[in-house]
Structure formats: structure tokens, C-alpha cells
Amino acid sequence: MTEAIIFYVFGGVLLLAAIGVITARNPVHSAMSLVLAFVTSAFLWMLLEAEFLAIVLVLVYVGAVMVLFLVVVMMLDVKVEQARGGFTRYAPLGIGLVMLIVAMLGYVVWARTQELNFLQAPARAASDFSNTEMLGSQLYTVYMYPFELAAVILLVAIVAAISLTMRRRPGLKVQDVARQVAVRAKDRVRIVKMKSEKDE
């Protein structure tokens, strides 16, 4: 009973945080709502006895990805009015896509959970069971090729992001490290000797 209460409390907070992500007018408030959503999701993972996934969610997403999001948002000059105009312009298309995705996910969940009892809590694992060990053994044996494929896709995304960032733009000043190292003092500094002048 206590676990059910905790689940519904954190589930409600998660839904409110997710709604705050898409409805907040300030990008920083939206990012902080996303941080709250990640933290409450980690608590739900803890209820499912998936401690490794919970701590990875907090360390990777909250500790790294969201910090990067906040830095980028605070560095960019986000025009809220212009972004809001684009949101209202594409709102019907977005609502249609969301309804399609929800319908597809609902069908998959309904098809896969026909024999499951949602009101029954999952069975507890043994005291010597390690979900981290089980996850590692499954990830590097059964799901080895999908895991490597995901790593290659992430590597391609990193390379693409770096190449887009380092592209040549007009008026961009780029350092030439080789020229800076090859500079000699006698080529840059000229010492001029002249006689001192006296006021008459």
C-alpha cells in the first residue's frame, strides 16, 4: 500500500513536470521542469528495483545533459515571441503527430500486456540478485549488436554536431596555432633608438 502511494505521488509529479516542460514560457524554467521530471523518473526506477538505471538517469541526464542544455539556453539569445509564433503555427500538425504516437504506443502496450495484472505488484527479487550484473550480461551478450549500433549512431551524431559547429562562417576569426607557435620576437618587435630631446 505504501509503495502504491509513493508511485502515484511521484507519477503525478512526473506528469506535472512534463506538462511544465512544454508549457513554460521561459526556456530556463522549462529546462528545470525537465530536471524535475528526470529525478522523479529515477525514483520510479528505484521502485522497480532498477537502481543502476536510476543512478544513470540522474548522473547522465541531470548531471551532464541538462547542464549542457542550460548553458546553451543561457548563451543563446532566445526570442520568446518568435518561438511562440512558430509554436502556434505548427500546433495542429504537432497535435496530430502526438495523437498518432499515443495511439501507436497504446496499441503496443495493450497488445503486450493482455496477460498482465496491473493491480498486482511485481514480485520482489532475491536479496543476492544484482540487476546491474544482469543488465551487463544481457547487454554484452544477447543485445551486443544493437548496443554497438547505438554507439556508432551516437558517434556519428557527435561528429555531425562538431562539424556543424566548426563550419566556416563569414567574419569568423579562427586561431591558427601553427602560425602562433612559429612567431619570432624579432619579427614582431622593433626597437627604435633615438636621442633624447630637451625642451628649450
RODO-445996 format. One line per field, with one value per atom (N, C-alpha, C): y negated, z negated, x; atom name. Coordinates in pm, 1 decimal, decimal comma, always signed. Layout:
! residues N
v = [Y/...]
w = [Z/...]
u = [X/...]
atom = [CA/...]
This chain:
! residues 200
v = [+120,2/+0,0/-126,2/-123,6/-239,2/-262,3/-153,7/-167,0/-222,7/-183,1/-236,0/-386,0/-430,4/-573,9/-650,1/-596,3/-661,6/-667,0/-558,0/-554,4/-661,0/-670,9/-768,9/-912,4/-935,0/-1070,0/-1110,9/-1023,1/-1056,8/-1055,2/-968,2/-970,2/-1100,7/-1152,2/-1280,9/-1395,0/-1393,5/-1497,4/-1489,3/-1367,3/-1349,1/-1405,0/-1379,3/-1433,3/-1585,5/-1643,5/-1789,3/-1850,0/-1784,1/-1834,7/-1825,1/-1715,6/-1701,2/-1806,7/-1837,0/-1943,1/-2078,2/-2098,7/-2223,9/-2241,9/-2131,2/-2140,6/-2205,3/-2169,0/-2218,3/-2343,0/-2381,4/-2499,5/-2618,9/-2600,1/-2711,7/-2808,7/-2938,0/-3039,2/-3067,2/-3053,5/-3077,0/-2946,5/-2948,4/-2824,5/-2767,5/-2852,0/-2802,3/-2729,7/-2784,3/-2715,9/-2582,1/-2578,9/-2452,6/-2348,9/-2392,5/-2300,2/-2251,5/-2339,2/-2296,5/-2199,3/-2218,3/-2121,3/-1985,7/-1987,7/-1861,7/-1793,4/-1870,5/-1813,4/-1745,4/-1811,4/-1751,3/-1623,0/-1622,1/-1501,1/-1387,6/-1417,2/-1313,6/-1258,2/-1345,3/-1299,7/-1212,1/-1252,2/-1169,2/-1037,5/-1038,6/-912,8/-820,7/-878,2/-796,3/-732,3/-804,1/-744,5/-629,2/-643,4/-534,0/-413,0/-437,2/-325,3/-256,3/-333,9/-274,3/-186,3/-226,4/-141,7/-9,4/-8,1/+115,1/+195,1/+152,3/+218,6/+213,7/+107,0/+86,3/-26,7/+2,2/-101,1/-155,8/-68,4/-113,3/-212,9/-181,1/-272,5/-404,3/-398,6/-521,8/-612,7/-557,0/-640,6/-689,3/-608,1/-653,8/-767,4/-758,4/-865,5/-996,4/-990,1/-1112,2/-1165,3/-1077,6/-1123,0/-1172,0/-1096,3/-1129,7/-1243,5/-1230,3/-1329,8/-1456,5/-1439,3/-1557,9/-1619,7/-1537,0/-1590,5/-1637,5/-1587,6/-1625,0/-1690,0/-1619,8/-1668,4/-1796,8/-1800,8/-1918,4/-2038,6/-2014,3/-2124,8/-2182,8/-2095,9/-2142,6/-2219,3/-2169,7/-2241,3/-2380,9/-2389,7/-2519,4/-2615,2/-2565,2/-2650,7/-2702,5/-2613,3/-2654,6/-2753,8/-2727,4/-2818,0/-2955,3/-2959,5/-3088,6/-3161,7/-3089,0/-3153,9/-3207,0/-3140,1/-3182,8/-3293,8/-3375,1/-3481,7/-3428,5/-3366,4/-3304,1/-3410,7/-3425,8/-3521,6/-3449,4/-3476,6/-3401,8/-3427,4/-3551,1/-3583,7/-3512,5/-3510,9/-3442,6/-3292,5/-3234,6/-3091,3/-3057,6/-3144,4/-3121,4/-3129,6/-3221,9/-3229,8/-3103,2/-3048,0/-2921,5/-2807,0/-2811,8/-2706,6/-2707,2/-2825,0/-2831,5/-2798,4/-2827,7/-2798,3/-2648,4/-2574,6/-2430,3/-2348,8/-2412,9/-2341,2/-2230,8/-2252,4/-2142,3/-2020,9/-2044,8/-1932,9/-1859,3/-1935,2/-1871,7/-1790,1/-1844,0/-1770,2/-1642,4/-1649,3/-1528,6/-1422,2/-1464,5/-1368,8/-1308,6/-1390,1/-1339,1/-1236,7/-1264,6/-1169,0/-1038,9/-1047,8/-926,7/-844,5/-911,5/-840,3/-777,0/-851,3/-796,7/-675,2/-680,4/-565,6/-444,8/-467,2/-355,0/-295,3/-380,9/-330,2/-258,9/-313,7/-249,4/-111,4/-98,5/+32,9/+132,5/+87,6/+178,7/+221,1/+126,2/+159,7/+251,8/+224,1/+309,5/+449,4/+462,6/+594,2/+674,7/+606,5/+678,0/+705,3/+645,5/+659,0/+719,8/+801,9/+863,5/+961,8/+1029,5/+1132,7/+1081,3/+952,6/+896,4/+832,8/+837,4/+776,1/+647,0/+532,3/+404,4/+373,5/+432,7/+403,7/+485,7/+581,7/+667,4/+616,3/+599,7/+552,0/+659,8/+622,1/+722,6/+794,9/+917,9/+999,7/+941,3/+947,6/+894,3/+990,0/+931,8/+1012,7/+1062,6/+1163,3/+1219,0/+1118,7/+1140,1/+1044,9/+1042,0/+1156,0/+1161,5/+1130,7/+1082,0/+1051,9/+913,7/+903,7/+776,9/+742,5/+638,0/+601,3/+540,1/+483,4/+430,4/+542,6/+652,6/+768,3/+829,2/+840,7/+896,2/+806,3/+674,8/+582,1/+588,9/+596,2/+606,6/+734,8/+846,6/+974,9/+977,0/+919,9/+914,6/+817,0/+704,6/+600,7/+643,6/+718,8/+755,5/+897,8/+965,3/+1098,0/+1100,7/+1089,7/+1100,4/+977,9/+858,9/+734,4/+667,3/+746,7/+691,9/+605,8/+656,6/+583,1/+457,0/+459,7/+332,3/+230,4/+277,5/+186,0/+120,1/+198,4/+142,1/+49,1/+84,2/-2,6/-136,7/-133,9/-258,6/-342,4/-277,8/-351,3/-417,6/-346,8/-405,3/-523,2/-510,5/-620,5/-743,2/-721,8/-834,3/-897,9/-816,0/-869,2/-954,6/-908,2/-986,0/-1118,0/-1114,1/-1238,2/-1335,5/-1285,9/-1372,8/-1437,0/-1355,9/-1409,2/-1513,1/-1485,8/-1581,4/-1712,3/-1702,9/-1824,8/-1906,6/-1839,4/-1911,8/-1976,4/-1904,9/-1960,9/-2078,9/-2074,7/-2188,7/-2308,8/-2282,4/-2391,7/-2456,8/-2377,2/-2428,5/-2472,1/-2488,2/-2527,5/-2672,1/-2702,9/-2837,2/-2933,9/-3045,7/-3149,2/-3281,1/-3367,0/-3496,2/-3580,4/-3638,9/-3722,7/-3646,4/-3514,2/-3433,8/-3433,5/-3468,2/-3468,5/-3336,4/-3265,3/-3132,4/-3137,6/-3072,5/-3067,4/-2975,8/-3017,7/-2932,9/-2903,4/-2788,4/-2755,2/-2744,7/-2691,2/-2675,0/-2810,3/-2907,6/-3041,3/-3107,1/-3084,3/-3143,6/-3086,7/-2957,0/-2894,0/-2937,3/-2959,4/-2994,1/-3140,6/-3221,0/-3363,5/-3382,8/-3472,0/-3506,0/-3649,3/-3676,1/-3808,8/-3916,0/-3883,3/-3985,6/-4021,7/-3934,9/-3967,2/-4055,1/-4059,1/-4133,4/-4261,3/-4262,5/-4375,5/-4449,0/-4578,0/-4659,5/-4762,0/-4759,9/-4851,3/-4971,0/-5087,4/-5210,4/-5290,4/-5327,4/-5407,0/-5549,6/-5639,4/-5780,2/-5863,4/-5978,3/-6066,4/-6133,2/-6156,5/-6223,9/-6369,2/-6423,4/-6563,0/-6646,1/-6771,1/-6863,4/-6982,8/-7022,2/-7140,8/-7266,3/-7353,9/-7477,5/-7580,2]
w = [+0,0/+0,0/+0,0/-79,0/-83,8/+49,8/+114,8/+244,7/+348,9/+341,7/+435,6/+416,5/+292,2/+264,9/+317,2/+291,7/+341,4/+494,0/+557,0/+703,4/+759,3/+703,5/+755,4/+727,5/+613,5/+583,5/+683,3/+701,5/+794,1/+938,8/+970,5/+1105,2/+1134,9/+1036,1/+1055,5/+1070,7/+988,5/+1001,2/+1137,5/+1185,3/+1316,9/+1428,1/+1421,7/+1522,9/+1518,3/+1399,2/+1387,5/+1440,1/+1411,0/+1461,3/+1613,0/+1669,5/+1815,0/+1881,4/+1820,4/+1873,6/+1862,1/+1753,0/+1736,8/+1838,8/+1888,1/+1988,5/+2116,6/+2158,2/+2286,2/+2273,1/+2151,5/+2134,5/+2075,5/+2021,6/+1961,2/+2069,6/+2043,1/+2140,6/+2136,0/+2019,1/+2003,6/+2031,8/+2122,4/+2151,6/+2029,5/+1939,7/+1819,2/+1728,8/+1714,3/+1635,0/+1697,9/+1831,4/+1900,0/+1873,6/+1877,6/+1850,3/+1705,6/+1611,1/+1471,7/+1449,9/+1522,6/+1515,6/+1568,8/+1671,8/+1724,6/+1624,7/+1550,1/+1443,4/+1338,6/+1299,8/+1203,4/+1258,4/+1387,4/+1449,4/+1446,5/+1472,3/+1467,8/+1326,6/+1227,1/+1089,2/+1044,2/+1073,3/+1034,8/+1111,9/+1237,0/+1311,4/+1245,8/+1192,5/+1121,9/+997,7/+926,8/+811,3/+854,1/+968,2/+1016,9/+1055,8/+1111,2/+1139,5/+1010,1/+905,0/+776,9/+722,7/+744,1/+700,8/+775,6/+898,1/+976,6/+950,9/+850,7/+813,2/+926,2/+1003,7/+1109,3/+1066,1/+967,7/+909,2/+1008,1/+1092,0/+1187,4/+1287,0/+1341,2/+1435,9/+1368,9/+1242,2/+1170,9/+1152,5/+1108,1/+1084,6/+1215,7/+1322,2/+1453,4/+1504,9/+1482,3/+1524,9/+1455,9/+1327,3/+1253,5/+1295,5/+1304,8/+1334,4/+1477,4/+1573,0/+1714,2/+1757,5/+1734,3/+1786,4/+1700,2/+1569,9/+1483,9/+1467,2/+1449,0/+1420,6/+1540,8/+1660,0/+1778,0/+1886,1/+1930,0/+2044,2/+2008,2/+1890,8/+1855,4/+1825,5/+1771,4/+1752,2/+1886,9/+1984,6/+2119,2/+2179,3/+2160,0/+2209,2/+2148,7/+2018,1/+1951,2/+2000,4/+2021,0/+2070,6/+2209,4/+2296,3/+2432,8/+2432,2/+2351,0/+2344,9/+2294,2/+2194,6/+2139,4/+2230,3/+2316,3/+2409,6/+2532,7/+2573,5/+2692,9/+2659,0/+2758,8/+2744,4/+2795,6/+2707,0/+2745,3/+2749,4/+2865,4/+2880,9/+2854,4/+2738,3/+2693,2/+2783,1/+2825,0/+2907,2/+3041,4/+3101,6/+3230,1/+3215,6/+3109,1/+3086,3/+3059,3/+2987,7/+2959,2/+3087,5/+3178,4/+3305,7/+3387,8/+3389,7/+3459,5/+3394,4/+3260,7/+3190,3/+3228,9/+3233,2/+3269,9/+3416,8/+3500,3/+3642,2/+3668,2/+3599,6/+3623,1/+3516,2/+3436,5/+3330,2/+3383,7/+3490,1/+3539,4/+3586,3/+3657,1/+3701,0/+3582,0/+3480,7/+3361,8/+3284,8/+3272,8/+3201,8/+3276,4/+3409,3/+3487,3/+3470,9/+3472,8/+3454,0/+3313,9/+3214,5/+3076,6/+3062,6/+3121,6/+3114,3/+3185,2/+3299,5/+3370,3/+3287,5/+3225,2/+3143,4/+3021,1/+2957,1/+2840,6/+2879,5/+2996,1/+3042,2/+3068,5/+3130,9/+3159,4/+3030,3/+2937,2/+2810,0/+2729,8/+2732,8/+2662,6/+2717,7/+2850,9/+2911,3/+2871,7/+2873,5/+2837,2/+2690,9/+2602,1/+2459,7/+2438,9/+2506,3/+2491,6/+2544,8/+2656,3/+2714,1/+2630,4/+2567,4/+2491,5/+2346,7/+2297,9/+2155,8/+2134,6/+2226,2/+2211,6/+2095,6/+2071,1/+1967,7/+1835,3/+1825,7/+1703,1/+1617,7/+1488,4/+1394,8/+1343,4/+1382,2/+1345,8/+1197,0/+1133,9/+992,7/+901,2/+956,1/+875,2/+882,7/+769,2/+765,1/+818,1/+887,3/+937,1/+823,5/+850,9/+748,6/+714,9/+587,7/+542,9/+577,6/+611,8/+644,6/+517,1/+532,4/+417,9/+364,2/+241,3/+176,7/+242,6/+302,2/+366,6/+515,7/+564,7/+707,3/+737,4/+844,5/+886,2/+1025,4/+1033,3/+1165,2/+1253,2/+1191,4/+1270,5/+1341,9/+1268,9/+1330,8/+1439,9/+1413,7/+1513,6/+1636,9/+1615,7/+1728,0/+1811,2/+1745,0/+1818,6/+1898,4/+1838,5/+1910,4/+2029,9/+2015,8/+2128,5/+2236,6/+2191,8/+2286,4/+2372,1/+2314,4/+2387,1/+2441,9/+2432,2/+2493,2/+2590,1/+2537,7/+2622,6/+2711,8/+2654,2/+2727,4/+2766,1/+2800,7/+2832,4/+2958,0/+3065,0/+3191,5/+3185,2/+3125,8/+3111,7/+3026,8/+2922,9/+2838,9/+2917,9/+2998,0/+3080,0/+3187,1/+3243,4/+3343,5/+3282,6/+3161,6/+3093,7/+3067,2/+3031,1/+3007,3/+3136,0/+3248,4/+3376,1/+3414,4/+3392,6/+3424,3/+3338,9/+3209,6/+3123,4/+3166,7/+3211,9/+3260,9/+3385,6/+3476,5/+3596,8/+3559,9/+3460,5/+3416,2/+3356,3/+3279,5/+3220,8/+3329,7/+3428,4/+3538,3/+3618,4/+3642,7/+3716,3/+3639,2/+3507,6/+3427,0/+3428,3/+3419,2/+3422,0/+3557,7/+3665,0/+3798,9/+3824,9/+3771,8/+3788,0/+3706,7/+3591,4/+3507,4/+3565,7/+3625,7/+3675,6/+3820,7/+3877,1/+4017,8/+4035,2/+4157,1/+4186,6/+4201,2/+4131,7/+4141,2/+4174,9/+4250,9/+4283,2/+4157,7/+4148,0/+4032,8/+3910,4/+3922,4/+3807,9/+3798,4/+3683,0/+3660,6/+3598,2/+3669,4/+3626,2/+3592,9/+3485,6/+3446,2/+3538,9/+3573,0/+3646,2/+3551,7/+3487,4/+3382,8/+3439,7/+3560,7/+3619,8/+3641,7/+3688,3/+3708,7/+3576,1/+3474,1/+3343,6/+3283,4/+3301,1/+3244,7/+3320,8/+3453,0/+3536,3/+3526,5/+3450,7/+3440,0/+3364,9/+3417,8/+3352,0/+3303,1/+3195,6/+3134,5/+3226,4/+3299,2/+3384,7/+3504,3/+3538,8/+3647,3/+3601,2/+3473,2/+3420,6/+3346,5/+3286,4/+3203,2/+3273,0/+3286,7/+3344,4/+3240,4/+3210,1/+3111,7/+3186,4/+3152,4/+3218,3/+3117,5/+3156,9/+3072,4/+3124,1/+3036,7/+3074,3/+2958,6/+2995,6/+2894,5/+2816,7/+2692,2/+2605,7/+2644,9/+2632,7/+2667,9/+2542,1/+2550,0/+2438,3/+2475,4/+2380,9/+2404,6/+2400,2/+2493,6/+2496,1/+2401,0]
u = [+82,2/+0,0/+86,2/+192,3/+282,0/+350,6/+391,6/+457,2/+361,5/+234,9/+136,6/+117,1/+114,3/+100,1/+221,1/+341,5/+463,2/+462,7/+418,3/+415,3/+321,6/+201,8/+105,7/+150,8/+215,5/+264,9/+372,5/+472,7/+580,5/+532,7/+436,3/+379,9/+307,6/+232,5/+165,8/+264,0/+370,1/+472,7/+540,3/+563,7/+625,9/+536,7/+407,1/+316,5/+312,1/+306,4/+306,1/+436,6/+549,1/+677,1/+684,7/+632,8/+633,9/+545,4/+431,7/+346,0/+415,9/+488,7/+562,5/+673,3/+729,7/+835,7/+783,5/+662,7/+611,5/+526,0/+489,1/+404,5/+477,4/+596,3/+669,6/+714,9/+699,3/+739,1/+888,0/+946,7/+1089,7/+1165,5/+1263,8/+1338,8/+1410,0/+1456,8/+1524,5/+1425,2/+1303,8/+1200,9/+1163,6/+1158,5/+1129,8/+1238,8/+1364,0/+1474,3/+1471,5/+1436,8/+1429,3/+1312,3/+1202,6/+1092,9/+1137,3/+1221,7/+1273,8/+1365,8/+1442,1/+1525,9/+1438,4/+1330,0/+1237,1/+1175,8/+1144,0/+1089,2/+1190,6/+1317,0/+1420,3/+1437,8/+1437,4/+1456,9/+1341,0/+1217,3/+1102,5/+1101,0/+1147,3/+1159,8/+1260,8/+1368,5/+1467,0/+1406,0/+1319,1/+1252,0/+1161,4/+1095,2/+1010,5/+1094,8/+1214,7/+1304,8/+1347,4/+1366,7/+1403,3/+1291,8/+1166,8/+1055,6/+1052,6/+1101,7/+1107,6/+1234,9/+1313,6/+1438,9/+1541,7/+1538,4/+1637,7/+1729,9/+1814,3/+1897,9/+1999,1/+2053,8/+2155,7/+2096,4/+1979,1/+1915,4/+1877,9/+1837,8/+1801,1/+1921,8/+2033,3/+2151,3/+2210,2/+2202,2/+2249,8/+2162,9/+2032,2/+1942,0/+1976,3/+2008,1/+2041,4/+2178,0/+2277,6/+2413,2/+2428,0/+2372,6/+2393,4/+2302,8/+2172,2/+2079,3/+2076,6/+2059,2/+2052,1/+2190,4/+2291,7/+2424,0/+2501,5/+2471,4/+2550,1/+2464,9/+2362,1/+2283,5/+2209,7/+2145,4/+2067,6/+2156,8/+2275,6/+2369,5/+2409,1/+2432,9/+2464,6/+2348,0/+2225,2/+2107,5/+2098,7/+2118,0/+2108,8/+2216,7/+2337,6/+2445,9/+2412,6/+2362,2/+2328,4/+2212,7/+2111,1/+1996,2/+2036,6/+2124,9/+2165,4/+2263,8/+2335,6/+2426,9/+2354,9/+2247,1/+2175,2/+2077,2/+2050,5/+1951,7/+1818,4/+1741,7/+1615,6/+1506,9/+1445,6/+1336,3/+1205,3/+1146,6/+1029,9/+910,4/+890,3/+773,5/+780,0/+898,7/+913,8/+894,4/+947,7/+929,6/+784,0/+714,7/+573,3/+490,0/+526,3/+455,2/+472,3/+593,3/+614,2/+539,7/+527,1/+453,6/+305,7/+246,0/+103,8/+82,8/+180,8/+166,3/+163,7/+250,8/+260,7/+188,9/+103,6/+32,7/-58,7/-139,2/-224,9/-145,2/-34,2/+48,6/+108,3/+154,9/+211,1/+109,2/-12,4/-118,1/-152,3/-156,8/-184,9/-77,9/+49,3/+158,2/+156,7/+126,1/+119,7/+7,7/-106,9/-218,2/-183,0/-113,1/-72,0/+26,3/+124,1/+222,4/+157,1/+65,2/-5,0/-87,4/-153,6/-232,6/-143,8/-28,9/+61,6/+116,8/+160,6/+212,2/+103,2/-18,7/-129,0/-158,7/-154,1/-178,9/-69,7/+56,3/+165,7/+153,5/+126,3/+112,0/-7,5/-118,4/-236,7/-211,1/-139,9/-113,5/-16,0/+79,8/+182,2/+143,2/+38,7/+4,1/-133,8/-177,3/-309,0/-313,7/-202,4/-199,7/-143,4/-120,3/-63,0/-171,7/-150,7/-242,8/-179,2/-235,7/-177,6/-193,6/-293,0/-316,5/-227,2/-156,2/-69,5/+74,1/+135,6/+274,1/+367,1/+474,5/+569,4/+639,5/+676,2/+742,7/+880,0/+915,1/+1042,3/+1155,4/+1270,3/+1386,7/+1452,6/+1536,4/+1607,2/+1708,2/+1751,8/+1842,6/+1980,5/+2021,9/+2153,3/+2146,5/+2031,9/+2016,7/+2073,7/+2149,2/+2209,3/+2157,6/+2075,9/+2025,2/+2134,0/+2238,2/+2348,8/+2422,5/+2445,4/+2511,6/+2424,5/+2295,1/+2204,4/+2196,0/+2191,3/+2186,7/+2313,3/+2428,2/+2553,4/+2563,9/+2523,2/+2530,2/+2436,3/+2317,3/+2224,7/+2271,8/+2329,1/+2368,5/+2486,5/+2580,2/+2700,6/+2696,7/+2583,2/+2569,4/+2451,2/+2329,9/+2211,0/+2194,7/+2216,3/+2193,8/+2325,0/+2425,8/+2556,9/+2553,3/+2492,8/+2490,8/+2404,5/+2284,7/+2211,5/+2286,4/+2357,7/+2434,5/+2546,5/+2618,6/+2725,8/+2669,8/+2553,8/+2490,4/+2450,4/+2396,7/+2361,9/+2486,9/+2598,1/+2722,1/+2771,9/+2762,0/+2805,3/+2716,0/+2585,6/+2493,3/+2523,8/+2551,9/+2588,6/+2720,7/+2816,2/+2943,3/+2922,2/+2836,3/+2805,6/+2738,9/+2648,6/+2583,2/+2683,3/+2780,6/+2882,3/+2967,6/+3008,8/+3090,3/+3011,6/+2882,9/+2799,6/+2783,4/+2763,4/+2749,4/+2878,3/+2993,2/+3120,8/+3142,9/+3111,4/+3130,9/+3038,5/+2916,1/+2825,6/+2872,5/+2931,4/+2979,3/+3104,3/+3191,2/+3318,7/+3312,8/+3196,0/+3186,0/+3233,5/+3276,5/+3325,9/+3209,6/+3218,9/+3117,4/+3185,0/+3120,0/+3183,2/+3201,3/+3321,2/+3351,4/+3397,2/+3413,9/+3456,8/+3608,6/+3661,1/+3804,9/+3846,1/+3932,9/+3976,2/+4124,4/+4161,3/+4301,9/+4380,3/+4502,1/+4595,4/+4710,9/+4704,1/+4800,8/+4941,9/+4956,2/+5089,5/+5156,8/+5080,0/+5137,3/+5170,1/+5090,0/+5118,3/+5246,0/+5267,0/+5387,5/+5511,9/+5496,2/+5612,2/+5652,4/+5581,9/+5614,0/+5745,7/+5828,4/+5954,5/+5947,9/+6018,2/+6011,1/+6067,7/+6174,3/+6235,9/+6149,3/+6054,9/+5962,8/+5847,2/+5821,8/+5707,8/+5745,7/+5863,9/+5905,4/+6019,9/+6009,1/+6115,5/+6160,7/+6286,8/+6343,8/+6401,7/+6355,2/+6399,6/+6482,9/+6606,7/+6694,9/+6695,6/+6672,7/+6673,8/+6728,6/+6781,0/+6838,6/+6728,5/+6757,7/+6659,5/+6649,5/+6534,0/+6508,5/+6496,7/+6547,8/+6542,1/+6457,9/+6376,4/+6294,0/+6381,3/+6360,6/+6436,4/+6377,7]
atom = [N/CA/C/N/CA/C/N/CA/C/N/CA/C/N/CA/C/N/CA/C/N/CA/C/N/CA/C/N/CA/C/N/CA/C/N/CA/C/N/CA/C/N/CA/C/N/CA/C/N/CA/C/N/CA/C/N/CA/C/N/CA/C/N/CA/C/N/CA/C/N/CA/C/N/CA/C/N/CA/C/N/CA/C/N/CA/C/N/CA/C/N/CA/C/N/CA/C/N/CA/C/N/CA/C/N/CA/C/N/CA/C/N/CA/C/N/CA/C/N/CA/C/N/CA/C/N/CA/C/N/CA/C/N/CA/C/N/CA/C/N/CA/C/N/CA/C/N/CA/C/N/CA/C/N/CA/C/N/CA/C/N/CA/C/N/CA/C/N/CA/C/N/CA/C/N/CA/C/N/CA/C/N/CA/C/N/CA/C/N/CA/C/N/CA/C/N/CA/C/N/CA/C/N/CA/C/N/CA/C/N/CA/C/N/CA/C/N/CA/C/N/CA/C/N/CA/C/N/CA/C/N/CA/C/N/CA/C/N/CA/C/N/CA/C/N/CA/C/N/CA/C/N/CA/C/N/CA/C/N/CA/C/N/CA/C/N/CA/C/N/CA/C/N/CA/C/N/CA/C/N/CA/C/N/CA/C/N/CA/C/N/CA/C/N/CA/C/N/CA/C/N/CA/C/N/CA/C/N/CA/C/N/CA/C/N/CA/C/N/CA/C/N/CA/C/N/CA/C/N/CA/C/N/CA/C/N/CA/C/N/CA/C/N/CA/C/N/CA/C/N/CA/C/N/CA/C/N/CA/C/N/CA/C/N/CA/C/N/CA/C/N/CA/C/N/CA/C/N/CA/C/N/CA/C/N/CA/C/N/CA/C/N/CA/C/N/CA/C/N/CA/C/N/CA/C/N/CA/C/N/CA/C/N/CA/C/N/CA/C/N/CA/C/N/CA/C/N/CA/C/N/CA/C/N/CA/C/N/CA/C/N/CA/C/N/CA/C/N/CA/C/N/CA/C/N/CA/C/N/CA/C/N/CA/C/N/CA/C/N/CA/C/N/CA/C/N/CA/C/N/CA/C/N/CA/C/N/CA/C/N/CA/C/N/CA/C/N/CA/C/N/CA/C/N/CA/C/N/CA/C/N/CA/C/N/CA/C/N/CA/C/N/CA/C/N/CA/C/N/CA/C/N/CA/C/N/CA/C/N/CA/C/N/CA/C/N/CA/C/N/CA/C/N/CA/C/N/CA/C/N/CA/C/N/CA/C/N/CA/C/N/CA/C/N/CA/C/N/CA/C/N/CA/C/N/CA/C/N/CA/C/N/CA/C/N/CA/C/N/CA/C/N/CA/C/N/CA/C/N/CA/C/N/CA/C/N/CA/C/N/CA/C/N/CA/C/N/CA/C/N/CA/C/N/CA/C/N/CA/C/N/CA/C/N/CA/C/N/CA/C/N/CA/C/N/CA/C/N/CA/C/N/CA/C/N/CA/C/N/CA/C/N/CA/C/N/CA/C/N/CA/C/N/CA/C/N/CA/C/N/CA/C/N/CA/C/N/CA/C]
